[in-house]
Amino acid sequence: MEHRGMKKWRPFATMPEQYIGLKEMINKQAEVAQPVLTEEQMEQINFTLIEALHTNKQVYLTYYKKGQWVTETGFIQFVDSLGELFTFIDDVFELKNKMRLGELIDVQFV
């Protein structure tokens, strides 16, 4: 006799399409709107980015991605104010990430 394993604990996941659809609905309910920043907030973020770049200090970056706020820790490597881009190296995997300045919500020193 063969053991059924974990299948016996997933009675409602028999139709994969339904399971995927339910997961998408749950994720859609958890979405948050992207906040609109004031000029003062954008200037403060820009100033903090430039300072972190020149002093090589670690920062907390909070940014908007796919309906959620994401916070990461890392080092700023490059800031292009005219092109509205910046590059940071995350603390966990040490990967380079390019991002638009418009996606940033908050930047703070660790």
C-alpha positions in Angstrom: 0.0 0.0 0.0 1.4 3.4 -1.0 1.3 6.4 1.3 -0.5 9.4 -0.1 1.9 12.0 1.5 0.9 15.6 1.9 -1.9 15.3 -0.7 -4.4 14.3 1.9 -4.0 17.7 3.6 -4.8 19.7 0.5 -8.4 18.9 -0.3 -9.3 22.2 -1.9 -6.2 22.5 -4.1 -7.3 19.9 -6.5 -7.9 22.4 -9.3 -4.7 24.4 -9.8 -6.4 27.2 -11.8 -8.7 27.9 -8.8 -5.8 27.8 -6.4 -3.9 30.3 -8.5 -6.9 32.5 -8.9 -7.5 32.6 -5.1 -3.9 33.5 -4.5 -4.1 36.4 -7.0 -7.2 37.7 -5.2 -5.6 37.6 -1.8 -2.5 39.4 -3.2 -4.6 42.0 -4.9 -6.4 42.7 -1.6 -3.0 43.3 0.1 -1.9 45.9 -2.4 -1.2 49.4 -1.2 -1.4 52.6 -3.3 1.9 54.3 -4.1 2.2 57.4 -1.9 2.6 60.9 -3.5 5.6 62.6 -2.0 5.9 66.4 -1.4 8.8 68.4 -2.8 10.3 68.6 0.7 10.2 64.9 1.1 11.8 64.3 -2.3 14.5 66.9 -1.5 15.2 65.1 1.8 15.5 61.7 0.0 17.8 63.2 -2.6 20.0 64.8 0.1 20.2 61.6 2.1 21.1 59.6 -1.0 23.9 61.9 -1.9 25.2 61.9 1.7 25.1 58.1 1.8 27.0 57.9 -1.5 29.8 60.2 -0.4 30.2 58.9 3.2 29.5 55.2 2.2 27.0 54.8 5.0 24.5 52.0 5.1 20.9 53.0 4.6 17.3 51.6 4.9 15.6 52.0 1.5 11.8 51.9 1.4 10.4 51.7 -2.1 7.2 50.8 -3.9 7.1 47.6 -6.0 4.1 45.8 -7.4 1.6 47.2 -4.9 3.7 46.7 -1.8 6.2 48.7 0.2 9.6 46.9 0.4 12.4 47.8 2.8 16.0 46.8 2.2 19.3 47.6 3.7 22.3 48.5 1.5 24.9 50.9 0.3 24.3 53.6 -2.4 26.8 53.2 -5.3 25.6 55.7 -7.9 23.0 58.5 -8.1 21.9 60.1 -11.4 19.5 62.9 -10.5 19.0 64.0 -14.1 18.2 60.5 -15.3 16.3 59.8 -12.1 18.1 56.6 -11.4 20.2 55.2 -8.6 22.1 52.1 -7.9 22.4 50.3 -4.6 24.1 47.2 -3.3 21.8 45.2 -1.0 23.2 44.0 2.3 22.0 40.4 2.1 23.1 39.1 -1.3 25.4 42.0 -2.3 23.7 42.4 -5.6 23.5 45.6 -7.6 20.0 47.0 -8.0 19.1 49.8 -10.4 16.0 51.7 -9.5 14.1 54.8 -10.4 14.0 57.7 -7.9 10.3 57.9 -8.3 9.9 54.5 -6.7 11.5 55.6 -3.4 9.3 56.3 -0.4 11.9 56.8 2.3 15.7 56.7 2.9 17.2 56.6 6.4 20.6 55.9 7.8 21.1 52.7 9.7 
